[in-house]
Amino acid sequence: MSSDSLTVAGREFSSRLIIGTGKYKDYAQNAAALEAAGSDMVTVAVRRVNISNPDEPMLADFIDPSKVTYLPNTAGCFTGEDAVRTLRLAREAGGWDLVKLEVLSDVHLYPDMEETLKSLKLLVADGFDVMVYCTDDPVYCQKLQDAGAAAIMPLAAPIGSGLGLLNPTNIRLVREAIEVPVIVDAGLGTASEAAAAMELGCDGIIANTAIAGANDPIRMASAFKHAVIAGREAYLAGRMPRKQYAVPSSPMTGLI
């Protein structure tokens, strides 16, 4: 592991890019995208991805859970009760305790933050390490951190929209307010938007539809890999200050 690896709940990951396991043509394409992305964690929608029925193609036949961390999530859950039940079943099925919590609302699939906070507290009490999908409200993000979230995952834009980083100011404020990892989740459409989020100081990116929905998912996965690395490097390097007026790029003294 490099000295700049991502650490979540004591677990270390070499990549700061997490990809999904939905919307791909098949599991083989998903596995190829994972390799191109260089990721070592994938989100797994417990209610939609086959992880236990041997009579149908299984994700584990293509993406080895002994080599890649599965991050079970509660995609499709609209109540805290459903989310908690889903993750308890996931732990029984695969022994997973690092999980992603998302509780959606009927309002354009935005996170229901009241239900999210309630279910987070139950899951933390149950011994789960919970990465939490949420709005980009820095105050609510602090409440999630105070309740024991292992990582905060604010949306960039409505889920699956591909609209990109709509509110960089709020994402920056979340990053400044939160001590646990901040991983931008949902709404990104292309690699440059991932780089922009990383330049704000975010710790990682989740990309599902942006990769799976591209004309060439494998190439887009590679693009996201390089964008996340470039954005992180730019953040660590520190950008030049913005200036109101032109400044000569070469010294004005000692001219011939």
Salt bridges, closest charged atoms under 4 A:
ASP4 OD1 - ARG16 NH2 3.19
ASP4 OD1 - ARG232 NH2 2.79
ASP82 OD1 - ARG85 NH1 2.65
ASP97 OD1 - ARG11 NH2 2.68
GLU102 OE2 - LYS100 NZ 3.16
GLU115 OE2 - LYS118 NZ 2.95
ASP126 OD2 - ARG88 NE 2.66
ASP129 OD2 - ARG11 NH1 2.90
GLU176 OE2 - ARG172 NH1 3.04
ASP185 OD2 - LYS100 NZ 2.64
ASP203 OD2 - ARG175 NH1 2.07
